[in-house]
Amino acid sequence: MENYLPLFPLNLVAFPGEELNLHIFEDRYKQLINECLTLKTPFGIPSYVQNKIEYGTEVSIKKLVKEYEDGRMDITTLATRVFKVDTFHNQVEGKLYAGGKVFFLKNLYDDDYSTRFEMITLIKELYETINIVKTVEVAEDITTFDIGHKIGLSLEDEYQLIQIEKESERQAFVIKHLKKTIPVLKEVERTKEIIRMNGHFKRFDPLDF
């Protein structure tokens, strides 16, 4: 399905379901947000990654948190659907801001319990390795988009993740990342422990042959 959205390019990835707080200060984006507030319409955040604009996420404005005297705003938004940019106009005719035609991805939740269980097990192992297991809750019905920012993915990896339309394939992507990352982190933790031990005087009993 083709749609035309006002666009607010940013060097980040917004996952569907994510709340994103934005501080609006440029004139072009003040205009964009004011129009969306008045018309109660969404806008798009295309991810500016690898020096190009190709994929992004539609967001709706949940709340105007604060409006400053000079027109700046703090807003809370909710990311909804991933899109691919078909045409990009750096300035919409008669407007200050950018816009473009987009096609929304299908985003199929073909969830597989055993694969999700493996993913959750690895997430918990990751958090145990870096000692944050008590501060982060991992729900049993968690999705890849729920934890996209919380497993150490690079911006490029996050960008790749939103392009995958099936949840089962996103789960496989996350599992591959975790299986690669966890052993590296465990080795780092082991090295840190060795360094800590070597920072203290130790008494060794002589070996008796």
N, C-alpha and C positions, 0 to 999 in steps of 0.2 A: 504494500500500500504506500502510495506516495503522499507526502505532506510537505508543506512549506513552514519552516520554523525560524523565528528570530534566533540567532546563534551568539553564544558567549564563549568563545574558545578559551580553554584553560589548560595548563600543563599538569593535568591530573586525570585520573580515571574515577568516574562516579558509578558505583554499582547499583543496579535496581534495588530499591528498598532502603537505600542509604540516605540518612539526613545529612545535608551539607549546609554549613553556615557560610555565608558570603558577605563581605564588606564591599559595598558598591560605591565607587568614588569617581570613575571616569564619566564624562558627560554622555557618551554614547550608551553606556550601560545604565546610567540613571534613566535615560529615555526608555530603554528597553524594559527595565523593571517597572517603571511607572505605567507603561502601556499594559504590561502583563497583569499588574495589580488592578488596573481599571477594567480591563476586559475579562479578567479571571482566566487567562490563557497560559499555557505552558511555554517554556523556551528550551532550547537545546544547549548542552555543554559538549561541543566536540572536543575530544582529547587531542591537544597539540603534542604529539609524540613522534619522535624520529623526524622532526622538521616537516611534518605533513599533517593535514586534517583529513581524516577518512571515516573514523568511527566516533560515536559519542553517545550521550544519554540524555533523554528527555527529562526535564525536571519541572515540578510544579511548586509554586510558592506557598508554603504552609503558613508563614507568619512574617509580618513586617515587625521586626523586633525593636528597631529604633530608627528614627529619621532625624538627621541633623539639620541645623539651620541653613547650611550651605547646600543641602540637597543630597548629601551622602546618606546611605542607608545600610543597616544591618538586617539581613533577611535569613530565614531558615527555609531551606528547600527540601523536597523529597524527590529522589531520583526514581524514575518509573520504568521507561523502556529504552533498550539499546537501539540505535539506528546507524545506518551507513549513509554518509553524505553523498548525494548524487551530483548536485551542483552547489558551489559555494560562491556567494557574492560578498565581497569584503565590506560593501556598503549597500544596503537595500535602498532602492530608489526613494528619495524623499525622507530618508531616515539617516541617523548617525551610525547605527549599529549594523552588524553583519546578519546575513540570513542565507537560507538555502533549502533546496528540496532534499528530503531524506526518505529513506525506506526503512521501516521498522523490522528488526529481526524477529524471528518466530519465538525464540526462547522457550524451548520445549522442556518441561520438567519430567523427563522419563527416568525418574529416580529409581535406583536399584538399592535395596536395603543392605545387601552384603557389601557393596562397594562403598556406600555411605558409612557403614560401620568401620570398614578399613580406614577410610579417610578420618573419621572421628578418633579412632585409636591412634593414628599417626599425629593428629593435631595435639592430643593429650600428651603424647610422648615428646613432641616438640616443646610444649609448655613446661613439662617436667625437666627437660634438659636445660632450659634457660631460667628455671626457678620462678615461673609466673603462674603455675598451675592453680594456685589458690586465689589469684586475682582476676582470672578470666574464666567465665562460664562457657562451657561447650554444650549447647542444647542437642538433644538426640535428633531433632528434626532440622538441624542446621543445613543451610545450602552453601554452595560455593561462593555465591555473592555475599552471603552473611559474613564470611571469614576472609574474603579476598584481600583486605588490608591488614590482616592479623596473622599472616603466616610467613612474612618476610619476602614476599614477591617483589621483584623490581618493578618500576613503572612500566617497562616494556612487557614484562610478564603479565601485569594487570591488564594492560592494553590487549594483549593476546587473548586473555581469558574472556573479556567481554565480547569478543568476536565469535566465540564458540556458542552455537545455538542450542545444543543439547546438554542438559544437566549431567548425563552419564559421561559425556566426553569432557566436560569441565571437571568432574570428579577425578577422572583419569589423569588430567593435566595437573591437578592439585596433588594427587598421590605421587606422581612422578617427581614433582618438585620437593615434596616432603622427604621422600626416600633418598633424594640427593643431598638435601640440606641437613637432615638430622645427624648423619655420621660426621659431617664436617663440624657441626656445633659440639658434638660429644668430644671430638678430638681437641677442640679449642678449650672446652671445660677441663679436660684431662691435663692439658698443657698448663692452664692457669693453676691447677691444683699442685702440679709439680713445682711451678715457680714459687707458689706460696710456701711449700714445704722446704724448699731450698733457701728460703729467706730466714730460716731459724737454725739455731745450733742443734745438732742432733748427736746423741751418744750412741755409738755402735759398739756392741760387744765384739771382742776379737774372736775370730774363727779358731776353733781348736781342732786341728787335724790329727 
